[in-house]
Amino acid sequence: MNSFISLRKDVPQVPDGVLGQLPFLFDAPGAKLPLDPSFEPTNIPDWEEHRIVEPYTTEDNLGTFKILQQLEGIRLVRSVESEHMYHAAMESKSCELTALGKRYWHLTTTGKI
């Protein structure tokens, strides 16, 4: 028998389309993506239960941050100088690819994903 046999079928933790965003989010595997409060979905003036700071949430950054949080959940992205992505955004820090994230970045840019 000369064919591939799948031993297990799993649902991916994130859709392939999310992985495909890696090269658009990070110019290079070692690049840091600067964040600011406009990425945090709860940073809107009508929200009164926590600290609100400018710049307020934008739709574009909200979509990007959702993708980044998914990638953080599977350990492809991590916040820099902050414990959580929320703090990285609210404190205008950044995030970066992990070693595994860099590998997936290369796989995506070479068309293997």
HELIX and SHEET records of a PDB file:
HELIX    1   1 ASP A   16  LEU A   19  1                                   4    
HELIX    2   2 LEU A   22  LEU A   25  1                                   4    
HELIX    3   3 PRO A   37  PHE A   39  5                                   3    
HELIX    4   4 GLU A   59  GLY A   73  1                                  15    
HELIX    5   5 MET A   85  MET A   90  1                                   6    
HELIX    6   6 ALA A   99  THR A  109  1                                  11    
SHEET    1   A 3 LYS A  32  PRO A  34  0                                        
SHEET    2   A 3 SER A  94  LEU A  97 -1                                        
SHEET    3   A 3 VAL A  77  VAL A  80 -1                                        
END                                                                             
